Structures are given as structure tokens and as C-alpha cells.
Amino acid sequence: MQAWVKKYQEQGSAALATRTGNAYYSKEFKTQCVEAVIRGGGSVDDIVAKYNISGRQVLRSWIKLYNANMELKDYDPKREVYMADAKRKTTLEERKEIVEYCITHGRDYKNTAALYDVSYSQVYTWVKKYDADGEVGLTDRRGHHKTDEEVDELERLRRENLRLKRQLEERDMLVELLKKVREFEGR
């Protein structure tokens, strides 16, 4: 509650508006906020309120990275990449290219997805399949049914059983139809 009051005092009613999704923070902005706390420009809560940061834990994580001499990076949520439906169909060659790009660029799924106009989940899935099965894993097998030679004995027997059941049903229907025809002719 106190954090909301401080934000309201610093930013006005705009600070209390609900955000949809994550906010964008540049590395310069992050550094500016961290250095303000370190210089004594205010407490963590004061800086969070002053700069309208989403929460104190966010600023604290930046301070930890800064103190550990780790780079503060730009953060661009790119919601459209995560939330995207399957944007377009891709060929096997495109999937290979996308996977190779992603792997050579440190498995940066988000930026790879944005660059190639596909969803994050597609890129992630393709890379995992590539890791497990190589280029064969990238083949789109939707709609492809294995032949009887490609399945195990149990599945082959299930298929045979289903086929025989269908034949019996067809014969039963044929017998019923013939009975109806004879009955109709007998009138």
C-alpha cells in the first residue's frame, strides 16, 4: 500500500494504471536507477516510485547484477513473439535455417522468432527436436501415418483387429440390407 502511495505522489494517477504485460527497460535506464540508489538519491522504494518501476524486486535484481559486475541488458518483452499464433507455414529448409541461426546466436529464441516472423514456441520446439533427432526431427510429420512395417507388433495387431471389425460391420449391414430387399420384394 505504501508503495502505491509513493508512486501516486511521484507520478500521479498514471502510476496506478494497470499495465498489460511486461514493461520495457533499457540498460541505460536500469543503470541510472541503480546508481541513484547507490549514490543515496533515495531508497529502493523511493526510486521505484520516482521512475515508475513495476516493483522493488525488479530494482533489487538490477542492483545485484550491477554489484556482481554483470551487464545490465535491454529488456524488450516482445509479447507478439510469445503470444503469436503460428504465423506462417515454413518449409524444411526454412526450419533448418532458423534452427542454425538460433543455435549460433546463443539460443536466443525470442529474437530468432522475431527475425523470422514465427512464434517463440515454434523456434523452441524446432531446436529441441533438432537436438534430439538432428535434421530428421525438423520434418513435418503431421498427417503422416506409419505403415504396418514401421509399427510394432501390438500396433499392427490393433490395426488388423480394427480392419476385421469394420469388415464384419459391413457384412452385417449388407445382410440387413438384403433382408429388407427380400421383405420389400415379398410384398
MDAnalysis code that builds the backbone (N, CA, C; Angstrom):
import MDAnalysis as mda
import numpy as np

u = mda.Universe.empty(561, n_residues=187, atom_resindex=np.repeat(np.arange(187), 3), trajectory=True)
u.add_TopologyAttr("name", ["N", "CA", "C"] * 187)
u.add_TopologyAttr("resid", np.arange(1, 188))
u.add_TopologyAttr("resname", ["MET", "GLN", "ALA", "TRP", "VAL", "LYS", "LYS", "TYR", "GLN", "GLU", "GLN", "GLY", "SER", "ALA", "ALA", "LEU", "ALA", "THR", "ARG", "THR", "GLY", "ASN", "ALA", "TYR", "TYR", "SER", "LYS", "GLU", "PHE", "LYS", "THR", "GLN", "CYS", "VAL", "GLU", "ALA", "VAL", "ILE", "ARG", "GLY", "GLY", "GLY", "SER", "VAL", "ASP", "ASP", "ILE", "VAL", "ALA", "LYS", "TYR", "ASN", "ILE", "SER", "GLY", "ARG", "GLN", "VAL", "LEU", "ARG", "SER", "TRP", "ILE", "LYS", "LEU", "TYR", "ASN", "ALA", "ASN", "MET", "GLU", "LEU", "LYS", "ASP", "TYR", "ASP", "PRO", "LYS", "ARG", "GLU", "VAL", "TYR", "MET", "ALA", "ASP", "ALA", "LYS", "ARG", "LYS", "THR", "THR", "LEU", "GLU", "GLU", "ARG", "LYS", "GLU", "ILE", "VAL", "GLU", "TYR", "CYS", "ILE", "THR", "HIS", "GLY", "ARG", "ASP", "TYR", "LYS", "ASN", "THR", "ALA", "ALA", "LEU", "TYR", "ASP", "VAL", "SER", "TYR", "SER", "GLN", "VAL", "TYR", "THR", "TRP", "VAL", "LYS", "LYS", "TYR", "ASP", "ALA", "ASP", "GLY", "GLU", "VAL", "GLY", "LEU", "THR", "ASP", "ARG", "ARG", "GLY", "HIS", "HIS", "LYS", "THR", "ASP", "GLU", "GLU", "VAL", "ASP", "GLU", "LEU", "GLU", "ARG", "LEU", "ARG", "ARG", "GLU", "ASN", "LEU", "ARG", "LEU", "LYS", "ARG", "GLN", "LEU", "GLU", "GLU", "ARG", "ASP", "MET", "LEU", "VAL", "GLU", "LEU", "LEU", "LYS", "LYS", "VAL", "ARG", "GLU", "PHE", "GLU", "GLY", "ARG"])
u.atoms.positions = np.array([
    [0.824, -1.186, 0.000],
    [0.000, 0.000, 0.000],
    [0.873, 1.257, 0.000],
    [1.947, 1.207, 0.802],
    [2.842, 2.362, 0.863],
    [3.508, 2.613, -0.485],
    [3.837, 1.528, -1.181],
    [4.462, 1.674, -2.494],
    [3.512, 2.366, -3.452],
    [2.228, 2.030, -3.385],
    [1.244, 2.679, -4.254],
    [1.120, 4.161, -3.935],
    [1.131, 4.476, -2.640],
    [1.023, 5.887, -2.229],
    [2.212, 6.670, -2.760],
    [3.425, 6.098, -2.610],
    [4.634, 6.783, -3.113],
    [4.560, 6.972, -4.625],
    [4.141, 5.923, -5.334],
    [4.038, 6.041, -6.798],
    [3.028, 7.120, -7.164],
    [1.927, 7.160, -6.470],
    [0.896, 8.167, -6.754],
    [1.442, 9.571, -6.496],
    [2.186, 9.743, -5.397],
    [2.762, 11.045, -5.075],
    [3.778, 11.486, -6.121],
    [4.545, 10.552, -6.650],
    [5.574, 10.876, -7.651],
    [5.008, 11.048, -9.055],
    [4.123, 10.137, -9.469],
    [3.691, 10.072, -10.861],
    [2.243, 10.498, -11.093],
    [1.465, 10.589, -10.041],
    [0.051, 10.894, -10.215],
    [-0.738, 9.629, -10.513],
    [-1.948, 9.791, -11.003],
    [-2.838, 8.647, -11.225],
    [-2.328, 7.702, -12.320],
    [-1.488, 8.193, -13.207],
    [-0.948, 7.355, -14.285],
    [-0.109, 6.199, -13.730],
    [0.517, 6.406, -12.568],
    [1.359, 5.366, -11.987],
    [0.541, 4.184, -11.484],
    [-0.739, 4.393, -11.237],
    [-1.586, 3.332, -10.708],
    [-2.344, 2.589, -11.798],
    [-2.216, 3.024, -13.031],
    [-2.887, 2.347, -14.144],
    [-2.304, 0.947, -14.297],
    [-3.180, -0.011, -14.541],
    [-2.693, -1.380, -14.701],
    [-2.019, -1.537, -16.057],
    [-0.908, -2.234, -16.032],
    [-0.146, -2.482, -17.257],
    [-0.543, -3.829, -17.820],
    [-0.500, -3.922, -19.118],
    [-0.698, -5.226, -19.743],
    [0.666, -5.727, -20.177],
    [1.090, -6.827, -19.606],
    [2.383, -7.398, -19.971],
    [3.525, -6.729, -19.245],
    [4.729, -7.088, -19.643],
    [5.932, -6.565, -19.017],
    [6.331, -5.232, -19.614],
    [7.034, -4.433, -18.818],
    [7.479, -3.112, -19.270],
    [8.836, -3.227, -19.963],
    [9.125, -2.262, -20.815],
    [10.414, -2.191, -21.494],
    [11.356, -1.351, -20.639],
    [12.551, -1.871, -20.377],
    [13.570, -1.135, -19.642],
    [14.884, -1.217, -20.420],
    [15.467, -0.073, -20.734],
    [16.762, -0.066, -21.420],
    [17.865, -0.250, -20.385],
    [19.042, -0.662, -20.854],
    [20.143, -0.839, -19.903],
    [20.586, 0.505, -19.326],
    [20.439, 1.584, -20.090],
    [20.779, 2.915, -19.578],
    [19.840, 3.303, -18.439],
    [18.560, 3.016, -18.612],
    [17.576, 3.313, -17.582],
    [17.868, 2.507, -16.320],
    [18.177, 1.225, -16.486],
    [18.481, 0.367, -15.347],
    [19.702, 0.899, -14.588],
    [20.749, 1.257, -15.334],
    [21.969, 1.781, -14.716],
    [21.672, 3.071, -13.969],
    [20.869, 3.938, -14.564],
    [20.506, 5.212, -13.938],
    [19.784, 4.961, -12.602],
    [18.874, 4.032, -12.577],
    [18.117, 3.726, -11.362],
    [19.021, 3.119, -10.285],
    [19.876, 2.188, -10.667],
    [20.788, 1.548, -9.709],
    [21.739, 2.583, -9.123],
    [22.313, 3.421, -9.976],
    [23.259, 4.428, -9.488],
    [22.567, 5.452, -8.604],
    [21.305, 5.732, -8.841],
    [20.562, 6.648, -7.974],
    [20.452, 6.070, -6.561],
    [20.220, 4.779, -6.450],
    [20.155, 4.145, -5.126],
    [21.532, 4.155, -4.473],
    [22.561, 3.803, -5.233],
    [23.921, 3.720, -4.692],
    [24.426, 5.090, -4.243],
    [24.125, 6.133, -5.019],
    [24.550, 7.497, -4.668],
    [23.786, 8.065, -3.485],
    [22.725, 7.399, -3.100],
    [21.925, 7.912, -1.991],
    [20.815, 8.838, -2.460],
    [20.411, 8.695, -3.703],
    [19.343, 9.527, -4.239],
    [17.964, 9.111, -3.753],
    [17.934, 8.103, -2.923],
    [16.676, 7.625, -2.366],
    [16.769, 6.141, -2.070],
    [15.797, 5.664, -1.314],
    [15.742, 4.234, -1.009],
    [15.257, 3.480, -2.254],
    [15.296, 2.158, -2.161],
    [14.790, 1.346, -3.265],
    [13.342, 1.720, -3.553],
    [12.534, 1.846, -2.511],
    [11.123, 2.201, -2.700],
    [10.966, 3.587, -3.319],
    [11.834, 4.535, -2.918],
    [11.765, 5.883, -3.488],
    [12.057, 5.871, -4.989],
    [13.091, 5.134, -5.378],
    [13.480, 5.088, -6.796],
    [12.412, 4.348, -7.608],
    [11.845, 3.274, -7.042],
    [10.769, 2.543, -7.721],
    [9.607, 3.484, -7.992],
    [9.264, 4.302, -7.002],
    [8.153, 5.240, -7.170],
    [8.511, 6.354, -8.145],
    [9.715, 6.890, -8.022],
    [10.127, 8.023, -8.856],
    [10.159, 7.663, -10.338],
    [10.684, 6.481, -10.655],
    [10.839, 6.082, -12.050],
    [9.743, 5.119, -12.534],
    [8.744, 4.873, -11.702],
    [7.602, 4.020, -12.048],
    [8.044, 2.634, -12.514],
    [8.917, 2.032, -11.707],
    [9.367, 0.661, -11.964],
    [8.291, -0.268, -11.432],
    [8.105, -1.402, -12.058],
    [6.990, -2.285, -11.727],
    [7.016, -2.810, -10.295],
    [8.194, -2.965, -9.702],
    [8.250, -3.452, -8.330],
    [9.638, -3.366, -7.753],
    [9.728, -3.402, -6.424],
    [11.032, -3.272, -5.759],
    [11.940, -4.459, -6.065],
    [11.353, -5.657, -6.258],
    [12.181, -6.826, -6.553],
    [12.882, -6.670, -7.905],
    [12.263, -5.938, -8.814],
    [12.880, -5.694, -10.122],
    [14.139, -4.857, -9.941],
    [14.019, -3.759, -9.206],
    [15.172, -2.894, -8.965],
    [16.246, -3.633, -8.164],
    [15.840, -4.421, -7.194],
    [16.825, -5.163, -6.403],
    [17.609, -6.154, -7.267],
    [16.934, -6.782, -8.223],
    [17.654, -7.714, -9.105],
    [18.656, -6.960, -9.971],
    [18.313, -5.740, -10.398],
    [19.265, -4.929, -11.170],
    [20.471, -4.578, -10.313],
    [20.228, -4.236, -9.037],
    [21.325, -3.874, -8.126],
    [22.251, -5.072, -7.927],
    [21.684, -6.267, -7.776],
    [22.509, -7.469, -7.619],
    [23.405, -7.681, -8.825],
    [22.831, -7.562, -10.018],
    [23.630, -7.730, -11.238],
    [24.719, -6.666, -11.324],
    [24.370, -5.435, -11.012],
    [25.315, -4.319, -11.074],
    [26.477, -4.550, -10.105],
    [26.152, -4.961, -8.873],
    [27.182, -5.185, -7.859],
    [28.049, -6.406, -8.184],
    [27.523, -7.327, -8.948],
    [28.291, -8.515, -9.349],
    [29.070, -8.257, -10.633],
    [29.110, -7.000, -11.071],
    [29.794, -6.599, -12.301],
    [29.266, -7.334, -13.524],
    [27.983, -7.645, -13.506],
    [27.344, -8.277, -14.655],
    [26.638, -7.191, -15.460],
    [26.534, -7.427, -16.747],
    [25.953, -6.431, -17.640],
    [24.438, -6.345, -17.446],
    [23.954, -5.132, -17.319],
    [22.512, -4.892, -17.327],
    [22.108, -4.785, -18.790],
    [21.183, -5.623, -19.201],
    [20.817, -5.673, -20.617],
    [19.476, -4.999, -20.852],
    [19.291, -4.544, -22.103],
    [17.981, -4.035, -22.501],
    [16.976, -5.161, -22.349],
    [15.779, -4.811, -21.955],
    [14.722, -5.817, -21.895],
    [13.554, -5.329, -22.729],
    [13.287, -6.039, -23.792],
    [12.150, -5.741, -24.646],
    [11.277, -6.979, -24.646],
    [10.106, -6.927, -24.012],
    [9.302, -8.132, -23.848],
    [8.848, -8.794, -25.140],
    [8.631, -8.060, -26.204],
    [8.191, -8.607, -27.499],
    [7.062, -9.613, -27.320],
    [5.996, -9.167, -26.699],
    [4.854, -10.037, -26.426],
    [4.344, -10.722, -27.682],
    [4.425, -10.031, -28.814],
    [3.891, -10.617, -30.049],
    [4.616, -11.897, -30.429],
    [5.864, -12.054, -29.998],
    [6.622, -13.262, -30.310],
    [6.141, -14.422, -29.438],
    [5.892, -14.137, -28.156],
    [5.449, -15.195, -27.251],
    [4.000, -15.573, -27.501],
    [3.167, -14.592, -27.746],
    [1.740, -14.811, -27.822],
    [1.268, -15.138, -29.235],
    [2.191, -15.203, -30.155],
    [1.815, -15.365, -31.551],
    [1.176, -16.717, -31.812],
    [0.209, -16.707, -32.689],
    [-0.288, -17.967, -33.223],
    [0.764, -18.417, -34.225],
    [0.580, -19.586, -34.768],
    [1.506, -19.997, -35.813],
    [1.353, -18.986, -36.937],
    [2.360, -18.156, -37.132],
    [2.229, -17.020, -38.038],
    [2.194, -17.450, -39.504],
    [2.987, -18.418, -39.847],
    [3.048, -18.822, -41.244],
    [3.596, -20.229, -41.336],
    [3.376, -20.836, -42.488],
    [3.923, -22.162, -42.706],
    [5.385, -22.021, -43.111],
    [6.160, -23.002, -42.736],
    [7.580, -22.977, -43.081],
    [7.961, -24.266, -43.788],
    [8.970, -24.160, -44.616],
    [9.496, -25.343, -45.300],
    [10.576, -25.977, -44.431],
    [10.971, -27.168, -44.785],
    [12.039, -27.847, -44.060],
    [13.322, -27.026, -44.119],
    [13.615, -26.457, -45.273],
    [14.832, -25.640, -45.420],
    [14.790, -24.411, -44.517],
    [13.617, -23.764, -44.421],
    [13.489, -22.602, -43.537],
    [13.695, -23.002, -42.081],
    [13.113, -24.129, -41.680],
    [13.265, -24.580, -40.296],
    [14.733, -24.860, -39.982],
    [15.459, -25.467, -40.940],
    [16.891, -25.713, -40.745],
    [17.639, -24.399, -40.543],
    [17.330, -23.430, -41.403],
    [17.991, -22.121, -41.323],
    [17.689, -21.438, -39.989],
    [16.435, -21.498, -39.561],
    [16.023, -20.856, -38.305],
    [16.738, -21.511, -37.126],
    [16.795, -22.837, -37.113],
    [17.455, -23.561, -36.017],
    [18.944, -23.241, -35.988],
    [19.583, -23.252, -37.142],
    [21.016, -22.948, -37.193],
    [21.286, -21.529, -36.705],
    [20.460, -20.588, -37.120],
    [20.626, -19.203, -36.666],
    [20.480, -19.123, -35.148],
    [19.451, -19.759, -34.626],
    [19.184, -19.715, -33.188],
    [20.355, -20.300, -32.393],
    [20.855, -21.432, -32.823],
    [21.948, -22.088, -32.104],
    [23.223, -21.259, -32.174],
    [23.537, -20.711, -33.356],
    [24.770, -19.922, -33.492],
    [24.676, -18.581, -32.768],
    [23.478, -18.138, -32.432],
    [23.303, -16.872, -31.715],
    [22.906, -17.113, -30.260],
    [23.493, -18.138, -29.667],
    [23.334, -18.378, -28.241],
    [21.944, -18.822, -27.816],
    [21.231, -19.505, -28.727],
    [19.875, -19.989, -28.447],
    [18.958, -18.856, -27.991],
    [19.034, -17.774, -28.720],
    [18.187, -16.606, -28.453],
    [16.866, -16.812, -29.194],
    [15.958, -17.557, -28.565],
    [14.700, -17.946, -29.195],
    [13.834, -16.732, -29.536],
    [13.790, -15.785, -28.622],
    [12.910, -14.630, -28.790],
    [13.295, -13.795, -30.014],
    [14.553, -13.437, -30.110],
    [14.972, -12.612, -31.249],
    [14.955, -13.394, -32.556],
    [15.241, -14.689, -32.491],
    [15.149, -15.524, -33.694],
    [13.713, -15.552, -34.195],
    [12.764, -15.724, -33.273],
    [11.347, -15.751, -33.645],
    [10.927, -14.427, -34.272],
    [11.377, -13.322, -33.693],
    [11.026, -12.009, -34.229],
    [11.634, -11.807, -35.620],
    [12.876, -12.229, -35.790],
    [13.573, -12.050, -37.066],
    [12.906, -12.833, -38.194],
    [12.505, -14.078, -37.926],
    [11.958, -14.943, -38.964],
    [10.427, -14.948, -39.007],
    [9.783, -14.127, -38.181],
    [8.331, -13.998, -38.169],
    [7.628, -15.326, -37.903],
    [8.104, -16.019, -36.869],
    [7.457, -17.238, -36.383],
    [7.299, -17.074, -34.875],
    [6.615, -17.993, -34.232],
    [6.410, -17.846, -32.791],
    [7.589, -18.408, -32.000],
    [7.710, -17.917, -30.790],
    [8.755, -18.367, -29.870],
    [8.660, -19.879, -29.674],
    [7.437, -20.372, -29.465],
    [7.268, -21.798, -29.187],
    [7.683, -22.664, -30.382],
    [7.467, -22.162, -31.598],
    [7.905, -22.915, -32.773],
    [9.430, -23.047, -32.781],
    [10.122, -21.930, -32.571],
    [11.588, -21.952, -32.584],
    [12.100, -22.879, -31.490],
    [11.541, -22.748, -30.294],
    [11.973, -23.580, -29.163],
    [11.782, -25.063, -29.487],
    [10.615, -25.403, -30.014],
    [10.310, -26.797, -30.340],
    [11.249, -27.329, -31.414],
    [11.481, -26.541, -32.459],
    [12.360, -26.984, -33.540],
    [13.774, -27.240, -33.025],
    [14.289, -26.360, -32.165],
    [15.646, -26.527, -31.643],
    [15.714, -27.793, -30.789],
    [14.700, -28.027, -29.966],
    [14.689, -29.241, -29.136],
    [14.640, -30.505, -30.003],
    [13.815, -30.475, -31.052],
    [13.737, -31.628, -31.951],
    [15.059, -31.827, -32.687],
    [15.686, -30.733, -33.080],
    [16.982, -30.807, -33.769],
    [18.038, -31.401, -32.844],
    [18.031, -30.977, -31.573],
    [18.984, -31.522, -30.603],
    [18.788, -33.020, -30.417],
    [17.535, -33.455, -30.404],
    [17.236, -34.870, -30.148],
    [17.463, -35.748, -31.373],
    [17.010, -35.294, -32.558],
    [16.990, -36.158, -33.734],
    [17.756, -35.616, -34.937],
    [18.383, -34.480, -34.815],
    [19.070, -33.889, -35.952],
    [18.070, -33.321, -36.951],
    [18.484, -33.217, -38.215],
    [17.622, -32.629, -39.246],
    [16.343, -33.430, -39.462],
    [16.370, -34.723, -39.186],
    [15.184, -35.572, -39.348],
    [14.063, -35.089, -38.426],
    [14.431, -34.579, -37.255],
    [13.442, -34.097, -36.293],
    [12.675, -32.875, -36.774],
    [13.196, -32.189, -37.779],
    [12.534, -30.985, -38.286],
    [11.489, -31.286, -39.348],
    [11.393, -32.530, -39.773],
    [10.427, -32.926, -40.797],
    [9.018, -32.828, -40.230],
    [8.129, -32.210, -40.977],
    [6.733, -32.077, -40.567],
    [6.035, -33.396, -40.872],
    [5.657, -34.115, -39.817],
    [5.052, -35.433, -40.000],
    [3.556, -35.416, -39.714],
    [2.967, -34.218, -39.614],
    [1.522, -34.155, -39.374],
    [0.793, -34.769, -40.557],
    [-0.200, -35.609, -40.254],
    [-0.981, -36.255, -41.303],
    [-0.333, -37.494, -41.871],
    [0.884, -37.803, -41.450],
    [1.593, -38.984, -41.946],
    [1.356, -40.137, -40.986],
    [0.845, -41.233, -41.512],
    [0.620, -42.421, -40.703],
    [1.678, -43.454, -41.041],
    [2.150, -44.120, -40.025],
    [3.169, -45.144, -40.241],
    [2.559, -46.342, -40.960],
    [3.355, -46.947, -41.812],
    [2.907, -48.166, -42.495],
    [2.976, -49.323, -41.501],
    [2.370, -50.440, -41.881],
    [2.383, -51.605, -40.994],
    [3.807, -52.083, -40.710],
    [4.714, -51.874, -41.641],
    [6.100, -52.290, -41.429],
    [6.816, -51.394, -40.424],
    [6.343, -50.150, -40.269],
    [7.009, -49.192, -39.385],
    [6.554, -49.285, -37.925],
    [5.457, -49.998, -37.651],
    [4.935, -50.069, -36.285],
    [5.308, -51.383, -35.621],
    [5.156, -51.424, -34.308],
    [5.482, -52.646, -33.568],
    [4.356, -53.679, -33.710],
    [4.594, -54.864, -33.198],
    [3.658, -55.981, -33.355],
    [2.293, -55.680, -32.741],
    [2.260, -55.072, -31.565],
    [0.999, -54.769, -30.892],
    [0.145, -53.809, -31.729],
    [0.759, -52.764, -32.242],
    [0.019, -51.797, -33.062],
    [-0.462, -52.441, -34.352],
    [0.366, -53.302, -34.941],
    [-0.044, -53.984, -36.162],
    [-1.273, -54.862, -35.900],
    [-1.286, -55.562, -34.757],
    [-2.430, -56.404, -34.401],
    [-3.684, -55.556, -34.121],
    [-3.513, -54.400, -33.500],
    [-4.654, -53.495, -33.268],
    [-5.266, -53.053, -34.592],
    [-4.400, -52.701, -35.511],
    [-4.892, -52.265, -36.823],
    [-5.641, -53.397, -37.533],
    [-5.086, -54.591, -37.471],
    [-5.725, -55.749, -38.109],
    [-7.086, -56.022, -37.466],
    [-7.150, -55.943, -36.149],
    [-8.400, -56.144, -35.425],
    [-9.446, -55.109, -35.852],
    [-9.047, -53.844, -35.945],
    [-9.953, -52.778, -36.360],
    [-10.451, -53.017, -37.790],
    [-9.562, -53.441, -38.674],
    [-9.937, -53.713, -40.057],
    [-10.956, -54.854, -40.129],
    [-10.731, -55.911, -39.348],
    [-11.655, -57.045, -39.341],
    [-13.021, -56.662, -38.752],
    [-13.028, -55.823, -37.739],
    [-14.291, -55.348, -37.166],
    [-15.089, -54.560, -38.199],
    [-14.396, -53.720, -38.942],
    [-15.077, -52.938, -39.993],
    [-15.682, -53.863, -41.053],
    [-14.919, -54.898, -41.434],
    [-15.433, -55.857, -42.420],
    [-16.689, -56.556, -41.902],
    [-16.669, -56.950, -40.619],
    [-17.850, -57.600, -40.026],
    [-19.056, -56.651, -40.015],
    [-18.824, -55.403, -39.669],
    [-19.911, -54.424, -39.661],
    [-20.490, -54.249, -41.064],
    [-19.610, -54.183, -42.064],
    [-20.078, -54.035, -43.444],
    [-20.902, -55.254, -43.872],
    [-20.448, -56.447, -43.499],
    [-21.201, -57.659, -43.842],
    [-22.551, -57.691, -43.134],
    [-22.559, -57.295, -41.850],
    [-23.828, -57.250, -41.108],
    [-24.796, -56.266, -41.756],
    [-24.284, -55.117, -42.186],
    [-25.135, -54.126, -42.851],
    [-25.652, -54.674, -44.176],
    [-24.797, -55.382, -44.889],
    [-25.197, -55.971, -46.165],
    [-26.285, -57.028, -45.957],
    [-26.134, -57.854, -44.940],
    [-27.142, -58.873, -44.632],
    [-28.471, -58.205, -44.292],
    [-28.442, -57.161, -43.470],
    [-29.662, -56.434, -43.112],
    [-30.306, -55.814, -44.352],
    [-29.485, -55.276, -45.226],
    [-29.999, -54.670, -46.453],
    [-30.677, -55.722, -47.330],
    [-30.032, -56.873, -47.466],
    [-30.626, -57.950, -48.273],
    [-31.941, -58.434, -47.666],
    [-32.023, -58.516, -46.347],
    [-33.266, -58.898, -45.684],
    [-34.366, -57.901, -46.010],
    [-34.040, -56.615, -45.981],
    [-35.020, -55.574, -46.268],
    [-35.483, -55.659, -47.721],
    [-34.517, -55.938, -48.630],
    [-34.863, -56.053, -50.053],
    [-35.803, -57.235, -50.254],
    [-35.522, -58.394, -49.653],
    [-36.384, -59.578, -49.782],
    [-37.778, -59.297, -49.195],
    [-37.768, -58.615, -48.067],
    [-39.042, -58.276, -47.429],
    [-39.847, -57.344, -48.342],
    [-39.185, -56.403, -48.954],
    [-39.840, -55.451, -49.862],
    [-40.365, -56.161, -51.107],
    [-39.532, -57.094, -51.647],
    [-39.951, -57.856, -52.842],
    [-41.111, -58.805, -52.535],
    [-41.169, -59.292, -51.299],
    [-42.205, -60.246, -50.895],
    [-43.570, -59.576, -50.766],
    [-43.655, -58.305, -50.718],
    [-44.937, -57.626, -50.582],
    [-45.658, -57.545, -51.830],
])
